[in-house]
Amino acid sequence: MMESMETMRKMMEISIFEVFEKMFFIFLEHAGDADNHFDSEAVITFRGAVSGEVRLLVSDGMAGAMVMNMLGIDDTGITEKHIEDCAKEAVNMICGNFLGKLHTDDQAFDLSIPLYRRPASSVAADGDSTVYIHYLSGDGAMSTALQVSAA
């Protein structure tokens, strides 16, 4: 049986906090609404007991902080390729962490190769099968979208 969307939202929030704190040393705070001005986006899809996608939308400030903290380079050395690779790795780690929290009797999930695009698509409102979670840090804004459906 598929978890409720509220349960999945909570699992996703835990996954996001864990990945951003451990991998990027960025401490996020909830934002009530989306900044809705995101510069880039990474997307990964998954299939298994449940199927869907995770989208990570980030401002340039947030992306720069992620790159600097993960790769240990200063802001003058950041390239578009660094931002792309870091965003794709972040969405991959968030999705993997989230899927590990689902109780699926150890059923494996198939994940796509993460995709990256600029500019990011806009953020919409929650729906029956999609939840958006919005964050701020001293470095900028980010939002995630989790869309799920029964397998």
ChimeraX commands (.cxc) that place a marker at each C-alpha (Angstrom):
marker #1 position 0.00,0.00,0.00 radius 0.5
marker #1 position 1.24,3.44,-0.88 radius 0.5
marker #1 position 2.11,5.77,2.00 radius 0.5
marker #1 position -0.06,8.88,2.36 radius 0.5
marker #1 position 1.19,12.04,0.67 radius 0.5
marker #1 position 1.61,13.68,4.09 radius 0.5
marker #1 position 3.80,10.78,5.27 radius 0.5
marker #1 position 5.82,11.01,2.07 radius 0.5
marker #1 position 6.19,14.78,2.54 radius 0.5
marker #1 position 7.64,14.19,6.00 radius 0.5
marker #1 position 10.03,11.51,4.72 radius 0.5
marker #1 position 11.11,13.84,1.90 radius 0.5
marker #1 position 11.74,16.70,4.33 radius 0.5
marker #1 position 13.96,14.47,6.49 radius 0.5
marker #1 position 15.86,13.34,3.38 radius 0.5
marker #1 position 16.41,16.92,2.22 radius 0.5
marker #1 position 17.68,18.06,5.61 radius 0.5
marker #1 position 20.00,15.05,5.88 radius 0.5
marker #1 position 21.50,15.52,2.42 radius 0.5
marker #1 position 21.92,19.29,2.67 radius 0.5
marker #1 position 23.45,19.18,6.14 radius 0.5
marker #1 position 25.77,16.20,5.58 radius 0.5
marker #1 position 26.81,16.73,1.96 radius 0.5
marker #1 position 26.62,20.50,1.50 radius 0.5
marker #1 position 26.90,21.84,5.08 radius 0.5
marker #1 position 23.84,24.00,4.37 radius 0.5
marker #1 position 21.23,24.39,7.07 radius 0.5
marker #1 position 17.82,25.03,5.59 radius 0.5
marker #1 position 14.77,26.71,7.06 radius 0.5
marker #1 position 11.23,26.17,5.87 radius 0.5
marker #1 position 9.77,28.95,3.76 radius 0.5
marker #1 position 6.01,29.36,3.67 radius 0.5
marker #1 position 5.83,30.05,-0.04 radius 0.5
marker #1 position 8.06,29.39,-2.99 radius 0.5
marker #1 position 10.52,32.08,-3.96 radius 0.5
marker #1 position 9.38,31.17,-7.49 radius 0.5
marker #1 position 12.55,32.58,-8.97 radius 0.5
marker #1 position 14.83,29.64,-9.48 radius 0.5
marker #1 position 17.72,29.63,-11.88 radius 0.5
marker #1 position 18.21,25.92,-12.39 radius 0.5
marker #1 position 16.57,22.59,-11.79 radius 0.5
marker #1 position 17.56,18.93,-11.58 radius 0.5
marker #1 position 15.03,16.14,-12.07 radius 0.5
marker #1 position 15.20,12.39,-11.45 radius 0.5
marker #1 position 12.48,9.80,-11.99 radius 0.5
marker #1 position 12.02,6.50,-10.17 radius 0.5
marker #1 position 10.03,3.31,-10.68 radius 0.5
marker #1 position 9.29,0.52,-8.24 radius 0.5
marker #1 position 6.65,-0.03,-5.54 radius 0.5
marker #1 position 5.73,3.59,-6.28 radius 0.5
marker #1 position 6.80,5.64,-9.27 radius 0.5
marker #1 position 7.32,9.33,-9.76 radius 0.5
marker #1 position 9.89,12.09,-9.86 radius 0.5
marker #1 position 11.82,14.42,-7.62 radius 0.5
marker #1 position 12.60,17.95,-8.78 radius 0.5
marker #1 position 15.13,20.21,-7.10 radius 0.5
marker #1 position 14.87,23.90,-8.00 radius 0.5
marker #1 position 17.64,26.22,-6.81 radius 0.5
marker #1 position 18.65,29.86,-7.01 radius 0.5
marker #1 position 22.14,30.67,-8.25 radius 0.5
marker #1 position 23.12,31.66,-4.70 radius 0.5
marker #1 position 22.08,28.28,-3.32 radius 0.5
marker #1 position 23.76,26.43,-6.20 radius 0.5
marker #1 position 26.99,28.36,-5.64 radius 0.5
marker #1 position 27.01,27.52,-1.92 radius 0.5
marker #1 position 26.39,23.85,-2.73 radius 0.5
marker #1 position 29.33,23.78,-5.14 radius 0.5
marker #1 position 31.70,25.65,-2.81 radius 0.5
marker #1 position 30.84,23.46,0.18 radius 0.5
marker #1 position 30.84,20.12,-1.64 radius 0.5
marker #1 position 33.87,20.68,-3.88 radius 0.5
marker #1 position 35.85,23.04,-1.67 radius 0.5
marker #1 position 36.39,25.68,-4.34 radius 0.5
marker #1 position 35.90,29.42,-3.99 radius 0.5
marker #1 position 33.23,31.38,-5.81 radius 0.5
marker #1 position 35.64,32.61,-8.49 radius 0.5
marker #1 position 36.21,29.04,-9.70 radius 0.5
marker #1 position 32.59,27.95,-10.07 radius 0.5
marker #1 position 31.60,26.90,-13.58 radius 0.5
marker #1 position 28.21,26.03,-15.06 radius 0.5
marker #1 position 29.39,22.40,-15.25 radius 0.5
marker #1 position 30.08,22.44,-11.47 radius 0.5
marker #1 position 26.55,23.72,-10.82 radius 0.5
marker #1 position 25.01,21.15,-13.15 radius 0.5
marker #1 position 26.94,18.23,-11.63 radius 0.5
marker #1 position 26.23,19.35,-8.08 radius 0.5
marker #1 position 22.48,19.82,-8.69 radius 0.5
marker #1 position 22.23,16.40,-10.37 radius 0.5
marker #1 position 24.14,14.74,-7.53 radius 0.5
marker #1 position 21.92,16.49,-4.95 radius 0.5
marker #1 position 18.65,15.34,-6.54 radius 0.5
marker #1 position 20.09,11.82,-6.88 radius 0.5
marker #1 position 21.08,11.71,-3.19 radius 0.5
marker #1 position 17.75,13.18,-2.02 radius 0.5
marker #1 position 15.77,10.69,-4.10 radius 0.5
marker #1 position 17.89,7.74,-2.94 radius 0.5
marker #1 position 17.62,8.79,0.70 radius 0.5
marker #1 position 13.85,9.25,0.37 radius 0.5
marker #1 position 13.30,5.89,-1.35 radius 0.5
marker #1 position 15.34,4.20,1.38 radius 0.5
marker #1 position 12.80,5.48,3.90 radius 0.5
marker #1 position 9.81,3.93,2.12 radius 0.5
marker #1 position 8.77,0.57,3.53 radius 0.5
marker #1 position 8.64,-1.51,0.38 radius 0.5
marker #1 position 9.81,-4.94,1.60 radius 0.5
marker #1 position 13.25,-4.29,0.13 radius 0.5
marker #1 position 11.89,-3.91,-3.39 radius 0.5
marker #1 position 14.43,-2.22,-5.62 radius 0.5
marker #1 position 13.76,1.03,-7.44 radius 0.5
marker #1 position 14.96,1.97,-10.90 radius 0.5
marker #1 position 16.23,5.54,-11.04 radius 0.5
marker #1 position 16.79,7.56,-14.18 radius 0.5
marker #1 position 19.91,9.53,-14.89 radius 0.5
marker #1 position 19.28,13.02,-13.43 radius 0.5
marker #1 position 18.50,15.77,-15.93 radius 0.5
marker #1 position 19.49,19.41,-15.54 radius 0.5
marker #1 position 17.97,22.50,-17.10 radius 0.5
marker #1 position 18.17,26.24,-17.02 radius 0.5
marker #1 position 16.01,28.12,-16.39 radius 0.5
marker #1 position 14.00,26.14,-13.89 radius 0.5
marker #1 position 10.32,25.56,-14.41 radius 0.5
marker #1 position 7.93,27.39,-12.12 radius 0.5
marker #1 position 6.58,26.00,-8.88 radius 0.5
marker #1 position 2.88,25.21,-8.64 radius 0.5
marker #1 position 0.58,24.35,-5.75 radius 0.5
marker #1 position 0.32,20.94,-4.10 radius 0.5
marker #1 position -1.98,18.48,-5.83 radius 0.5
marker #1 position -3.30,14.99,-5.18 radius 0.5
marker #1 position -0.03,13.38,-6.24 radius 0.5
marker #1 position 2.50,16.22,-5.91 radius 0.5
marker #1 position 3.90,18.06,-2.89 radius 0.5
marker #1 position 6.15,21.09,-2.97 radius 0.5
marker #1 position 8.47,21.93,-0.09 radius 0.5
marker #1 position 10.15,25.35,0.06 radius 0.5
marker #1 position 13.35,26.34,1.84 radius 0.5
marker #1 position 15.61,29.30,2.49 radius 0.5
marker #1 position 19.16,29.57,3.75 radius 0.5
marker #1 position 21.57,32.46,4.05 radius 0.5
marker #1 position 22.72,31.54,0.54 radius 0.5
marker #1 position 19.43,31.58,-1.32 radius 0.5
marker #1 position 16.23,29.68,-1.97 radius 0.5
marker #1 position 15.31,26.21,-3.13 radius 0.5
marker #1 position 12.20,24.15,-3.55 radius 0.5
marker #1 position 11.59,20.47,-4.12 radius 0.5
marker #1 position 8.69,18.76,-5.80 radius 0.5
marker #1 position 7.80,15.14,-5.14 radius 0.5
marker #1 position 5.34,13.61,-7.56 radius 0.5
marker #1 position 4.25,10.00,-6.95 radius 0.5
marker #1 position 1.83,7.47,-8.34 radius 0.5
marker #1 position 1.09,3.82,-7.68 radius 0.5
marker #1 position 3.40,1.55,-9.65 radius 0.5
marker link #1:1,2 radius 0.2
marker link #1:2,3 radius 0.2
marker link #1:3,4 radius 0.2
marker link #1:4,5 radius 0.2
marker link #1:5,6 radius 0.2
marker link #1:6,7 radius 0.2
marker link #1:7,8 radius 0.2
marker link #1:8,9 radius 0.2
marker link #1:9,10 radius 0.2
marker link #1:10,11 radius 0.2
marker link #1:11,12 radius 0.2
marker link #1:12,13 radius 0.2
marker link #1:13,14 radius 0.2
marker link #1:14,15 radius 0.2
marker link #1:15,16 radius 0.2
marker link #1:16,17 radius 0.2
marker link #1:17,18 radius 0.2
marker link #1:18,19 radius 0.2
marker link #1:19,20 radius 0.2
marker link #1:20,21 radius 0.2
marker link #1:21,22 radius 0.2
marker link #1:22,23 radius 0.2
marker link #1:23,24 radius 0.2
marker link #1:24,25 radius 0.2
marker link #1:25,26 radius 0.2
marker link #1:26,27 radius 0.2
marker link #1:27,28 radius 0.2
marker link #1:28,29 radius 0.2
marker link #1:29,30 radius 0.2
marker link #1:30,31 radius 0.2
marker link #1:31,32 radius 0.2
marker link #1:32,33 radius 0.2
marker link #1:33,34 radius 0.2
marker link #1:34,35 radius 0.2
marker link #1:35,36 radius 0.2
marker link #1:36,37 radius 0.2
marker link #1:37,38 radius 0.2
marker link #1:38,39 radius 0.2
marker link #1:39,40 radius 0.2
marker link #1:40,41 radius 0.2
marker link #1:41,42 radius 0.2
marker link #1:42,43 radius 0.2
marker link #1:43,44 radius 0.2
marker link #1:44,45 radius 0.2
marker link #1:45,46 radius 0.2
marker link #1:46,47 radius 0.2
marker link #1:47,48 radius 0.2
marker link #1:48,49 radius 0.2
marker link #1:49,50 radius 0.2
marker link #1:50,51 radius 0.2
marker link #1:51,52 radius 0.2
marker link #1:52,53 radius 0.2
marker link #1:53,54 radius 0.2
marker link #1:54,55 radius 0.2
marker link #1:55,56 radius 0.2
marker link #1:56,57 radius 0.2
marker link #1:57,58 radius 0.2
marker link #1:58,59 radius 0.2
marker link #1:59,60 radius 0.2
marker link #1:60,61 radius 0.2
marker link #1:61,62 radius 0.2
marker link #1:62,63 radius 0.2
marker link #1:63,64 radius 0.2
marker link #1:64,65 radius 0.2
marker link #1:65,66 radius 0.2
marker link #1:66,67 radius 0.2
marker link #1:67,68 radius 0.2
marker link #1:68,69 radius 0.2
marker link #1:69,70 radius 0.2
marker link #1:70,71 radius 0.2
marker link #1:71,72 radius 0.2
marker link #1:72,73 radius 0.2
marker link #1:73,74 radius 0.2
marker link #1:74,75 radius 0.2
marker link #1:75,76 radius 0.2
marker link #1:76,77 radius 0.2
marker link #1:77,78 radius 0.2
marker link #1:78,79 radius 0.2
marker link #1:79,80 radius 0.2
marker link #1:80,81 radius 0.2
marker link #1:81,82 radius 0.2
marker link #1:82,83 radius 0.2
marker link #1:83,84 radius 0.2
marker link #1:84,85 radius 0.2
marker link #1:85,86 radius 0.2
marker link #1:86,87 radius 0.2
marker link #1:87,88 radius 0.2
marker link #1:88,89 radius 0.2
marker link #1:89,90 radius 0.2
marker link #1:90,91 radius 0.2
marker link #1:91,92 radius 0.2
marker link #1:92,93 radius 0.2
marker link #1:93,94 radius 0.2
marker link #1:94,95 radius 0.2
marker link #1:95,96 radius 0.2
marker link #1:96,97 radius 0.2
marker link #1:97,98 radius 0.2
marker link #1:98,99 radius 0.2
marker link #1:99,100 radius 0.2
marker link #1:100,101 radius 0.2
marker link #1:101,102 radius 0.2
marker link #1:102,103 radius 0.2
marker link #1:103,104 radius 0.2
marker link #1:104,105 radius 0.2
marker link #1:105,106 radius 0.2
marker link #1:106,107 radius 0.2
marker link #1:107,108 radius 0.2
marker link #1:108,109 radius 0.2
marker link #1:109,110 radius 0.2
marker link #1:110,111 radius 0.2
marker link #1:111,112 radius 0.2
marker link #1:112,113 radius 0.2
marker link #1:113,114 radius 0.2
marker link #1:114,115 radius 0.2
marker link #1:115,116 radius 0.2
marker link #1:116,117 radius 0.2
marker link #1:117,118 radius 0.2
marker link #1:118,119 radius 0.2
marker link #1:119,120 radius 0.2
marker link #1:120,121 radius 0.2
marker link #1:121,122 radius 0.2
marker link #1:122,123 radius 0.2
marker link #1:123,124 radius 0.2
marker link #1:124,125 radius 0.2
marker link #1:125,126 radius 0.2
marker link #1:126,127 radius 0.2
marker link #1:127,128 radius 0.2
marker link #1:128,129 radius 0.2
marker link #1:129,130 radius 0.2
marker link #1:130,131 radius 0.2
marker link #1:131,132 radius 0.2
marker link #1:132,133 radius 0.2
marker link #1:133,134 radius 0.2
marker link #1:134,135 radius 0.2
marker link #1:135,136 radius 0.2
marker link #1:136,137 radius 0.2
marker link #1:137,138 radius 0.2
marker link #1:138,139 radius 0.2
marker link #1:139,140 radius 0.2
marker link #1:140,141 radius 0.2
marker link #1:141,142 radius 0.2
marker link #1:142,143 radius 0.2
marker link #1:143,144 radius 0.2
marker link #1:144,145 radius 0.2
marker link #1:145,146 radius 0.2
marker link #1:146,147 radius 0.2
marker link #1:147,148 radius 0.2
marker link #1:148,149 radius 0.2
marker link #1:149,150 radius 0.2
marker link #1:150,151 radius 0.2
view
